[in-house]
Amino acid sequence: MSALAKASGALKSVDYEVFGRCCVVLALIVLSHYFPNQYTEEEARKLGVVGWVKNTSQGTVTGQVQGPEDKVNAMKSWLSKVGSPSSRIDRTNFSNEKEISKLDFSGFSTRY
């Protein structure tokens, strides 16, 4: 078991999709698609979780988070209630939540 898991309990993995206005309204400005993900990456690093985030063609933000259960739960709360400063979160769906024996990622990144 990794030092991260030993320090904080069981490791968890969860997939997510965030619905709402995640700067997609400004999609004509190329950088606007990047900013929600920048905030997600920043929060993930602050909390100490790993995984990825990606904008979808349907205007949602999707990804996966892995880490100690308490930190994954904190990230789930952030994804459900806070998000980027200019976002409006209507709902967040979580799926495939499970306990894992090791992390599949070494950091948190934006996928394109």
BANUGU-742512 format. One record per residue: x negated, y, z of N, C-alpha, C, CB in turn; residue in three letters. Coordinates in steps of 0.2 Angstrom, whole numbers, plus 5000, padded with zeros to 4 digits. Glycine has a CB too. Example, Ala and Ser with C-alpha at 12.3 -4.5 7.8 and 13.67 -1.06 7.14 Angstrom:
residues 2
493449725039493849785039493449845039494349785045ALA 493649895035493249955036493650005039493049975029SER 
end
This chain:
residues 112
499649945000500050005000499650065000500550005006MET 499750114996499350174996499350215002499650224990SER 498850265003498850305009499450345009498250345009ALA 499750375004500350415003500950375006500450434996LEU 500950315004501550275007501550255014501650205003ALA 500950245016500850225023500950285028500050205025LYS 500750345025500850405029501650425029500450465026ALA 502050415024502650445024503250385023502750485018SER 503050325024503550275023503650245016504250305025GLY 504150215015504250175008504250225003504950145008ALA 503950204997503950234991504650224987503350214986LEU 504950284984505550284980505450304973506050324984LYS 505850284969505850314962506550334960505550264957SER 506750384957507350404955507350444948507750444960VAL 507850424944507950464938508450524939508150424932ASP 508350574936508850634937509050664930508550684942TYR 509650694930509850744924510150794927510250704919GLU 509950854926510250924929510650954923509750964931VAL 511350964925511750994920511951064923512450954920PHE 511951114918512151184920511751234915511951204927GLY 511651294917511251334913510551334916511651414913ARG 510151304912509451304914509051344909509151224914CYS 509151404908508851454903508951434896508051454905CYS 509451384895509551364888509851414884509951294888VAL 510251464888510551514884510051564881510951564890VAL 509451564883508951604880508551554875508451634885LEU 508751504873508451454869508051484863508851404867ALA 508351544860508051574854507351604856508451634852LEU 507151614862506551634865506151574866506551684871ILE 505651554862505351494863505151474870504751494859VAL 504851524874504551504880505151494885504151564883LEU 505751514884506251504889506351424890506951534886SER 506251384886506351314887505851294892506251274881HIS 505251324892504751304897504851314904504051334894TYR 505151374905505151404912505551354917505451464912PHE 506051324916506351284921505951224923507051254918PRO 505551204918505151144919504551164923504851114913ASN 504251234922503751254926503951254933503551324924GLN 504551284935504751284942504851214945505351324942TYR 505051164941505151094943504451064945505551054938THR 503951074940503251054941503051084948502851074935GLU 503051144949502851184954503151154961502951254954GLU 503751144961504151114967503851044968504851124966GLU 503851004963503650934964502950934967503650904957ALA 502450974965501750974967501751004974501351024963ARG 502251054976502251074983502451024988502751134983LYS 502950984985503250934990502850864990503950914987LEU 502350864985501950804985502250744981501750784991GLY 502650754976502950694972502650694965503750704972VAL 502750644962502450634955503050614951501950574955VAL 502950624944503450604939503350654933504150604942GLY 503950664930503950704924504650744924503850664918TRP 504650794919505250834918505250844910505350894922VAL 505850854907505950864900506650894899505850804896LYS 506650944894507250974892507550924887507151044889ASN 508150924887508550874881508850924876509050834885THR 508950894870509350924865510050944867509350884859SER 510350914872510950934874511050984879511350864878GLN 510451014881510351074885510351054893510951114884GLY 510150994894510050974901509350964902510450904903THR 509150954909508450944911508450874914508150994916VAL 508050824911508050754914507350744916508250714908THR 507250684920506550664922506650614927506250724925GLY 506050604930505950554935505550574941505650484932GLN 505650554947505250574953505150514957505650624957VAL 504450514959504250454963503850484969503850404959GLN 503850454975503450474980503850444987503450544981GLY 503550464993503850444999504550464999503450475005PRO 505050425002505750435002505950505005506050375007GLU 505650525010505850595012505650645007505450605019ASP 505150645004504950694999505350684993504150684997LYS 505550624991505950614985506650644987506050544983VAL 506850634993507550664995507450744995507750635002ASN 506950774997506850844997506850864990506250865000ALA 506550834985506550854978507250844975506050804974MET 507650794977508350784975508750844977508650714977LYS 508650864983509050924986508850984982508850934993SER 508250994980508051054976508351054969507251054976TRP 508350994966508550984959509350994959508450914957LEU 509650984965510450984965510651054967510650934970SER 510251094971510451154974510051214972510451154981LYS 509451214970509051274969508851284962508351264974VAL 508451234959508151244952507751304951508751244948GLY 507651324945507351384943507751444945507151384936SER 507451504946507751564948508351584944507251624948PRO 508251574937508851604933509351544931508551634927SER 509251484934509751434932510351434936509351364933SER 510851404934511451384937511551314937512051424934ARG 511551274942511651204942512351184943511251174948ILE 512651154938513351134939513451064943513751124932ASP 512951014941512950954944512250924942513550904942ARG 512050874946511450834945511650764946510850854950THR 511450724941511550654942510950614943511850624935ASN 510950574948510350524950510550454948510150534957PHE 510050424945510150354944509550314945510450344936SER 509650244944509050204945508650214951508550204939ASN 508950234957508550244963508350174966508950284968GLU 507750174967507450104970506850114974507350054964LYS 506650064978506050064981505550034977506050024988GLU 504950064977504350034972503750024977504250094967ILE 503349984974502749964978502150004976502549894976SER 502150044971501650084969501850144964501050054966LYS 501550194964501750254960501550234953501450324962LEU 501950254948501850244941501450304938502450234937ASP 501450364941501150424939500650454944501650474938PHE 500150494941499650514946499750594947498950514943SER 500250624944500450694945501150704942499950734941GLY 501350764941501950784939501850824933502350824944PHE 502150804927502050844921502750854917501650794916SER 502650904912503150914907503050874901503250994906THR 503650844899503650804893503950844887503950734893ARG 503750844881504050874876504350834870503550924873TYR 
end
